[in-house]
Amino acid sequence: MNRFMNESSRSQPEEGAEPSIPLEIFREVVEQAALAISITDAHAHILYCNPAFQRVTGYSTAEIVGRNESVLSYKVTPKLVYESLWAQILRQRAWNGLLVNRRKDGSRYLAELTITPVVGDSGKTSHYLGMHRDVTEVHRLERQVQNQKAMIESVVDAAPVAIVMLDERERVVLDNQEYKKLIGELGQEPAATLLGALHADLGEEFEQGRLTGRGFTGREVRHVGRSRKARWFACSGSWIEEQDGSADAFYEPVRHQYLLLVIQDITALKEQQEAIRVNALRAVLAEQERIQALRETLFGAIYQLQAPFNMLAAAVRMLERQPGGSVADSLSASLAEALDKGNATLDTLRACIPSQSDENITPVDLNAMLKDLLRLFTPRLLADGITVEWQPAGLPLVSGRPTRLATLFKALLENAIEAIHDNRGGRRELKVSTATKPDWVEVVIEDSGPGIPEEWRYKVFEPFFTTKGADRQHIGMGLCSAQDVLTSHGGLIELADAPAGGCRARVQLPTT
């Protein structure tokens, strides 16, 4: 270095030129620089190296001066890199890149190297200035971050659920393959659709969670797409903060918030749950119908037997009022004995009548109940080609006995379907709607059947009255039982003509 300084000191600044920095300062700067600096001749033989160079490479000045820079090269660096290096500096252009170097002790390190040609007055390269630093640890950390990023992306892509990250404007910044599948299946941005439903469901809780960083778990969202088929998704969200990496935010950190949304398609699970619920309802109603059929049969038998027994009792009373005689007394005694045995038989039949199940009063969702009943009748509706118009309104829960209410609405739906079935030449439509009134909820069932004549609209609620023929095996207790259920719940039922023809059954149940 002293030799270069001496050579440079021979040239004095011309008169009028700006004063230059003393060369001693340049020497001190190079000596104390944190970068490893070396100067070579045009053939890459080392003429000078600073202390930082010695610390990085492990070579002392005496050991390295005079040797070629290639002493630091290691075989894993591709030959093409060196060819590119020489091609660049021979054109008198600086080269910057990464090389794998070898220290004196044989250990390797990654060097970030810059070589600058020193061009003399003749225009030829006389020396090369090399500056490099050990970036092994930086490279290791960068590679570790890249590996972790690749691993996370692989895990996210391999996840069996849709994952999407949204920025503060709810724009997608990251998603996985399952989410992309959802876009294709739904035909729109799933995040926008589901977030709208989540905003409505969570309300202020959503914004409060954004402020506090508290997420949400397992929120179920129902979506009906272009196919009109309902799909269910379980959504979980976590709020994530990221610090701004710009220079402006170095001393004054700026944080950006993201929402990590995990979406799981639970449609199959929901369908399975609905199937289980409908099957359970079918079993409960079947048992209830079995008990009700037995009750109706026994009530019918008692009703039919009671009439001749009443006549027999009247005959006994008439004989008892006749003048005494052996024949009259004997006949009266025989008839009285037969009457007593008959009444005992009726009492036995009454004792065999199964009692109604003692069901607790619980909150009932009528919309869910009617939907399950319609699902229960789906095979029959399809077989008869009946179109169903289902118009539910938002209803409050009503207090009642679920099984008895289900039996009530099942009977009304069954009557409506049979009426439509009998009306073979006309429309085949069934309309079920619900509505909320100030003090009650209302369920309206309209069919396109032949309707019920006005003179029968009260008789249909009498025991054993039926509008069906004798060959239809109906004993006429369905609407009578429905009336009993409504009476026990403080409700009302009204039959009228449907606006488009047929019958309309209006059921009202109190909400308090």
C-alpha positions in Angstrom: 0.0 0.0 0.0 2.9 2.4 0.8 4.3 1.8 -2.7 1.0 2.8 -4.3 0.8 5.8 -2.0 4.4 6.8 -2.9 3.7 6.5 -6.6 0.5 8.6 -6.3 2.3 11.2 -4.2 4.6 12.2 -7.0 1.8 13.8 -8.9 1.0 17.3 -7.5 -2.3 19.0 -8.0 -2.2 21.6 -10.7 -2.5 25.3 -9.9 -6.2 26.3 -9.5 -7.4 22.7 -8.9 -9.6 21.9 -5.9 -7.5 20.7 -2.9 -7.4 16.9 -2.7 -7.7 14.8 0.4 -4.3 13.8 1.8 -3.3 10.3 0.6 -2.6 9.3 4.2 -6.3 9.6 4.9 -7.0 7.3 1.9 -4.6 4.8 3.4 -6.2 4.9 6.8 -9.6 4.6 5.3 -8.6 1.4 3.4 -6.8 0.0 6.3 -9.7 0.5 8.7 -12.5 -0.4 6.2 -14.8 -3.2 7.4 -14.8 -4.6 3.8 -12.1 -7.0 2.7 -10.2 -5.0 0.1 -7.4 -6.3 -2.1 -5.5 -4.8 -5.1 -4.1 -7.0 -7.8 -2.1 -6.5 -10.9 -3.6 -7.1 -14.4 -3.1 -10.8 -13.9 -4.8 -11.1 -10.6 -1.7 -11.4 -8.5 -2.3 -9.8 -5.1 -0.3 -6.7 -4.4 -2.1 -5.5 -1.3 -4.8 -6.6 1.2 -6.2 -4.8 4.2 -6.7 -6.2 7.7 -10.4 -7.0 7.0 -9.2 -9.2 4.1 -6.8 -11.0 6.4 -9.6 -11.6 9.0 -12.0 -13.0 6.5 -9.6 -15.3 4.6 -7.2 -16.2 7.4 -4.1 -15.3 5.4 -1.6 -12.8 6.6 -0.1 -10.2 4.4 3.2 -12.1 4.1 1.3 -15.3 3.1 -1.0 -13.8 0.5 0.9 -11.0 -1.2 2.3 -12.2 -4.5 -0.2 -15.1 -4.8 -3.0 -15.2 -7.3 -6.6 -14.5 -6.2 -7.4 -18.0 -7.4 -6.0 -19.3 -4.1 -9.3 -18.3 -2.6 -11.5 -20.1 -5.2 -13.3 -23.3 -4.4 -14.4 -26.0 -6.8 -18.1 -25.7 -6.2 -18.3 -22.3 -7.9 -19.3 -23.0 -11.5 -16.7 -22.3 -14.2 -19.3 -20.2 -16.0 -19.3 -17.7 -13.1 -15.5 -17.2 -13.5 -15.9 -16.9 -17.3 -18.6 -14.2 -16.8 -16.4 -12.4 -14.3 -13.4 -12.2 -16.6 -15.4 -11.3 -19.6 -16.9 -8.4 -17.7 -13.7 -6.9 -16.2 -11.7 -7.4 -19.4 -14.3 -5.0 -20.9 -13.2 -2.6 -18.1 -16.6 -2.9 -16.4 -17.2 -3.6 -12.8 -18.4 -7.1 -11.8 -20.5 -8.0 -8.8 -21.6 -11.4 -7.7 -21.3 -14.3 -5.3 -18.5 -16.8 -5.1 -17.8 -19.7 -2.8 -14.3 -19.0 -1.3 -12.0 -21.1 0.7 -10.1 -19.8 3.8 -6.6 -20.7 4.7 -7.9 -23.4 7.2 -10.0 -25.0 4.4 -13.4 -23.8 5.6 -15.7 -22.3 3.0 -17.7 -19.1 3.0 -19.9 -17.2 0.6 -18.4 -14.0 -0.6 -20.3 -11.1 -2.1 -17.6 -9.7 -4.4 -17.2 -6.5 -6.4 -14.2 -6.2 -8.8 -13.5 -2.8 -10.3 -10.8 -2.4 -13.1 -8.3 0.4 -12.5 -7.6 2.1 -15.9 -4.5 4.1 -16.4 -3.8 7.2 -18.5 -3.0 4.9 -21.5 -6.5 3.5 -21.4 -5.3 0.1 -20.3 -6.2 -1.8 -17.1 -3.3 -1.7 -14.8 -4.8 -3.1 -11.6 -8.0 -4.5 -10.1 -9.7 -3.4 -6.9 -11.5 -6.2 -5.2 -13.9 -5.7 -2.3 -15.8 -8.5 -0.7 -17.6 -9.5 2.5 -18.7 -12.8 4.1 -22.4 -13.2 3.6 -22.6 -16.9 4.6 -24.9 -16.2 7.6 -27.1 -13.8 5.6 -27.4 -16.4 2.9 -28.3 -19.1 5.5 -31.0 -16.9 7.0 -32.4 -16.0 3.5 -32.4 -19.6 2.5 -34.1 -20.6 5.8 -36.8 -18.0 5.2 -37.3 -19.2 1.6 -37.5 -22.8 2.8 -40.0 -21.9 5.5 -42.0 -19.9 3.0 -42.0 -22.8 0.5 -42.8 -25.3 3.2 -45.7 -23.1 4.5 -47.0 -22.7 1.0 -46.8 -26.4 0.4 -48.7 -27.1 3.6 -51.3 -24.5 2.9 -51.8 -25.8 -0.7 -52.0 -29.4 0.6 -54.6 -28.5 3.3 -58.0 -30.1 2.6 -59.7 -26.8 3.5 -59.9 -23.5 1.6 -57.5 -20.9 3.0 -57.4 -17.3 2.0 -55.7 -14.2 3.4 -57.4 -10.8 3.0 -55.9 -7.3 3.5 -57.5 -4.4 5.2 -59.7 -3.7 2.1 -60.8 -7.4 2.1 -58.8 -8.1 -1.1 -57.3 -11.5 -1.6 -53.5 -11.5 -1.1 -52.9 -15.2 -0.6 -54.9 -18.3 -1.3 -54.5 -22.1 -1.8 -55.7 -24.6 -4.3 -58.9 -25.5 -2.4 -59.9 -21.9 -2.4 -59.3 -21.7 -6.2 -61.5 -24.7 -6.6 -64.2 -22.8 -4.7 -64.0 -19.9 -7.1 -64.6 -22.3 -10.0 -67.5 -24.0 -8.2 -69.3 -20.9 -6.9 -68.5 -18.8 -10.0 -67.6 -15.8 -7.9 -65.2 -14.7 -5.2 -66.0 -16.9 -2.2 -64.4 -14.6 0.4 -66.7 -11.6 -0.6 -69.8 -13.8 -0.3 -68.9 -15.5 2.9 -67.6 -12.3 4.6 -70.9 -10.6 3.8 -72.7 -13.4 5.6 -70.2 -13.3 8.5 -70.7 -9.5 8.9 -74.4 -10.1 9.1 -74.0 -13.0 11.6 -71.4 -11.5 13.9 -72.5 -7.9 13.7 -70.5 -5.7 16.0 -68.5 -8.7 17.2 -66.7 -8.8 13.8 -65.5 -5.2 14.1 -64.7 -5.7 17.8 -62.6 -8.7 16.9 -60.7 -6.7 14.3 -59.8 -4.1 16.9 -58.8 -6.6 19.6 -57.3 -9.2 17.4 -59.8 -11.8 18.6 -60.9 -14.2 15.8 -63.9 -16.5 15.4 -64.2 -20.2 15.0 -66.7 -22.6 13.3 -69.2 -20.0 12.1 -71.6 -21.8 9.7 -72.6 -20.0 6.6 -75.3 -21.2 4.1 -74.8 -20.3 0.4 -77.2 -20.9 -2.5 -75.4 -20.6 -5.8 -76.5 -20.6 -9.4 -77.4 -24.3 -9.2 -80.0 -23.4 -6.5 -78.4 -26.1 -4.3 -77.6 -25.0 -0.8 -74.0 -25.4 0.4 -72.8 -25.0 4.0 -69.4 -23.7 5.1 -67.8 -23.6 8.5 -65.6 -20.4 8.6 -62.9 -19.6 11.1 -60.9 -16.4 11.1 -57.7 -15.1 12.7 -56.4 -11.6 12.6 -52.7 -11.2 11.7 -50.5 -8.1 12.0 -47.5 -7.4 9.7 -45.0 -4.6 10.1 -44.4 -2.3 7.1 -41.0 -3.1 5.6 -40.6 0.3 3.9 -37.8 2.7 4.9 -40.3 5.2 6.1 -41.5 2.8 8.8 -38.0 1.9 10.1 -38.1 4.2 13.1 -41.9 4.6 13.2 -43.4 1.1 12.8 -46.5 0.9 10.7 -48.6 -2.2 11.1 -51.0 -3.7 8.5 -53.7 -6.1 9.5 -54.8 -9.2 7.6 -57.6 -11.7 8.1 -56.7 -15.4 7.6 -60.0 -17.1 6.7 -60.2 -20.9 6.8 -63.3 -22.3 4.9 -64.4 -25.9 5.3 -67.2 -27.3 3.2 -69.6 -29.1 5.6 -72.4 -29.6 3.1 -72.1 -33.4 3.2 -72.0 -33.3 7.0 -75.1 -31.0 7.1 -76.9 -33.3 4.7 -76.0 -36.3 6.8 -77.3 -34.5 9.9 -80.5 -33.5 8.2 -81.0 -37.1 7.0 -80.4 -38.4 10.6 -82.9 -35.7 11.9 -85.5 -36.6 9.2 -85.1 -40.3 9.9 -85.5 -39.7 13.6 -88.6 -37.6 12.9 -90.0 -40.3 10.7 -89.5 -42.9 13.4 -91.1 -40.7 16.1 -94.0 -39.9 13.8 -94.4 -43.6 12.8 -94.6 -44.5 16.5 -97.0 -41.7 17.2 -99.2 -42.7 14.2 -99.2 -46.3 15.4 -100.4 -45.2 18.9 -102.9 -42.8 17.3 -104.2 -45.5 14.9 -104.6 -47.9 17.9 -106.4 -45.2 19.8 -108.7 -44.4 16.9 -109.5 -48.1 16.3 -110.4 -48.6 20.0 -112.3 -45.4 20.2 -114.2 -46.4 17.0 -114.9 -49.8 18.3 -116.2 -48.4 21.6 -118.3 -45.8 19.7 -119.8 -48.5 17.5 -120.5 -50.9 20.4 -121.9 -48.2 22.7 -125.0 -47.7 20.5 -126.4 -51.3 20.8 -125.5 -51.4 24.5 -127.5 -48.2 24.9 -130.5 -49.8 23.2 -130.1 -52.9 25.4 -130.1 -50.7 28.5 -133.2 -49.0 27.3 -134.9 -52.5 26.8 -134.0 -53.5 30.3 -135.5 -50.4 31.7 -138.7 -50.9 29.7 -139.0 -54.5 31.0 -138.5 -53.4 34.5 -141.4 -51.1 34.2 -143.7 -54.0 32.9 -146.0 -55.9 35.3 -144.2 -58.7 37.0 -144.2 -62.2 35.5 -141.8 -65.1 35.3 -141.0 -64.6 31.6 -140.5 -60.9 31.9 -138.4 -61.1 35.0 -136.3 -63.9 33.5 -135.7 -61.9 30.3 -135.0 -58.7 32.2 -132.4 -60.5 34.3 -130.7 -62.1 31.3 -130.6 -58.8 29.5 -129.2 -57.0 32.6 -126.5 -59.6 32.9 -125.6 -59.3 29.2 -125.5 -55.5 29.6 -123.2 -55.7 32.6 -120.8 -58.0 30.7 -120.9 -55.7 27.7 -120.2 -52.6 29.8 -117.3 -54.6 31.5 -116.0 -55.3 28.0 -116.2 -51.7 27.1 -114.3 -50.7 30.3 -111.6 -53.3 29.3 -111.4 -51.7 25.9 -111.1 -48.2 27.4 -108.3 -49.4 29.6 -106.5 -50.7 26.6 -106.4 -47.3 24.9 -102.8 -46.1 25.0 -102.3 -42.7 26.6 -100.8 -39.8 24.8 -97.0 -39.5 25.4 -96.1 -37.1 28.2 -93.9 -34.7 26.2 -92.3 -31.7 27.7 -93.0 -28.2 26.4 -89.9 -26.8 24.7 -89.1 -24.0 22.2 -90.0 -25.1 18.7 -88.6 -23.8 15.4 -91.7 -24.2 13.1 -89.7 -23.3 9.9 -87.2 -26.1 10.6 -90.0 -28.5 11.5 -92.0 -27.8 8.3 -88.8 -28.1 6.2 -88.1 -31.5 7.7 -91.7 -32.6 7.0 -91.4 -31.5 3.4 -88.2 -33.4 3.1 -90.0 -36.4 4.6 -92.7 -36.2 1.9 -90.2 -35.5 -1.0 -90.4 -39.1 -2.5 -94.2 -38.9 -2.5 -94.2 -35.3 -3.9 -91.9 -36.4 -6.7 -93.9 -39.5 -7.5 -97.1 -37.4 -7.8 -95.4 -34.6 -9.8 -96.3 -32.0 -7.2 -94.5 -28.6 -7.3 -93.8 -27.2 -3.8 -93.6 -23.5 -3.2 -91.9 -22.9 0.2 -92.0 -19.3 1.5 -90.7 -19.2 5.1 -90.5 -15.9 7.0 -88.4 -15.2 10.0 -90.3 -16.7 12.9 -89.7 -16.5 16.7 -89.7 -19.8 18.5 -93.0 -21.0 19.9 -93.5 -23.0 23.1 -95.0 -26.4 22.4 -94.7 -30.2 22.3 -92.6 -30.9 19.2 -93.9 -34.4 18.4 -97.6 -33.4 18.7 -97.0 -30.3 16.6 -95.1 -32.3 14.0 -98.1 -34.8 14.0 -100.5 -31.8 13.4 -98.6 -30.4 10.4 -97.9 -33.9 9.0 -101.7 -34.6 9.0 -102.4 -31.2 7.2 -99.7 -31.8 4.6 -100.8 -35.4 4.1 -104.4 -34.2 3.5 -103.2 -31.6 1.1 -101.1 -34.1 -0.9 -104.0 -36.6 -1.1 -106.3 -33.8 -2.3 -103.9 -32.9 -5.1 -103.5 -36.6 -5.9 -107.3 -36.9 -6.3 -107.5 -33.8 -8.5 -105.8 -35.6 -11.4 -106.7 -33.2 -14.2 -105.7 -29.9 -12.7 -102.7 -28.1 -11.3 -100.5 -30.0 -8.9 -99.2 -27.4 -6.6 -98.6 -27.2 -2.9 -97.8 -23.9 -1.2 -96.5 -23.7 2.4 -95.8 -20.3 3.9 -95.2 -18.8 7.3 -95.7 -15.3 8.7 -95.3 -13.4 12.0 -98.2 -11.5 13.5 -98.2 -9.3 16.6 -99.2 -12.1 19.1 -98.9 -15.3 17.1 -97.2 -17.0 14.2 -99.1 -18.2 11.2 -98.6 -21.3 9.0 -100.6 -21.5 5.7 -100.9 -24.7 3.7 -102.6 -24.3 0.3 -103.3 -27.1 -2.1 -104.7 -27.3 -5.7 -107.1 -30.1 -4.9 -110.9 -30.0 -5.2 -111.3 -28.1 -2.0 -113.8 -28.7 0.9 -117.4 -27.6 0.5 -118.4 -24.9 2.8 -121.0 -27.0 4.6 -118.3 -29.5 5.5 -115.7 -27.1 6.9 -116.8 -27.6 10.5 -117.9 -31.2 10.2 -114.4 -32.3 9.1 -113.3 -31.6 12.7 -115.9 -34.0 14.1 -114.8 -37.5 15.1 -115.2 -40.2 12.4 -116.2 -37.7 9.7 -114.3 -38.2 6.4 -114.6 -36.8 2.9 -112.9 -39.9 1.5 -114.7 -42.9 0.2 -115.3 -46.1 2.2 -112.6 -47.9 0.3 -109.9 -45.4 1.4 -109.5 -46.9 5.0 -109.9 -43.6 6.8 -112.0 -43.4 9.9 -112.0 -39.6 10.0 -109.9 -38.7 13.1 -107.0 -36.8 11.5 -108.4 -33.3 11.6 -110.2 -34.0 14.9 -106.8 -34.9 16.4 -105.2 -31.8 14.8 -107.9 -29.7 16.5 -107.1 -31.3 19.8 -103.4 -30.5 19.4 -104.1 -26.9 18.6 -106.5 -26.6 21.5 -103.9 -27.9 23.9 -101.4 -25.3 22.5 -103.9 -22.4 22.6 -104.0 -22.3 18.8 -106.6 -22.0 16.0 -107.2 -23.6 12.6 -109.3 -22.3 9.8 -110.2 -23.9 6.5 -111.1 -21.8 3.5 -110.9 -21.7 -0.3 -107.4 -21.1 -1.7 -107.1 -18.0 -3.9 -106.3 -20.1 -7.0 -108.7 -22.9 -6.1 -108.3 -25.8 -3.7 -108.1 -25.6 0.1 -106.3 -23.3 2.4 -105.5 -24.4 6.0 -104.5 -21.5 8.2 -102.9 -22.4 11.6 -102.2 -19.8 14.2 -100.1 -20.4 17.3 -99.5 -18.0 20.1 -95.9 -16.7 20.7 -96.4 -16.1 24.4 
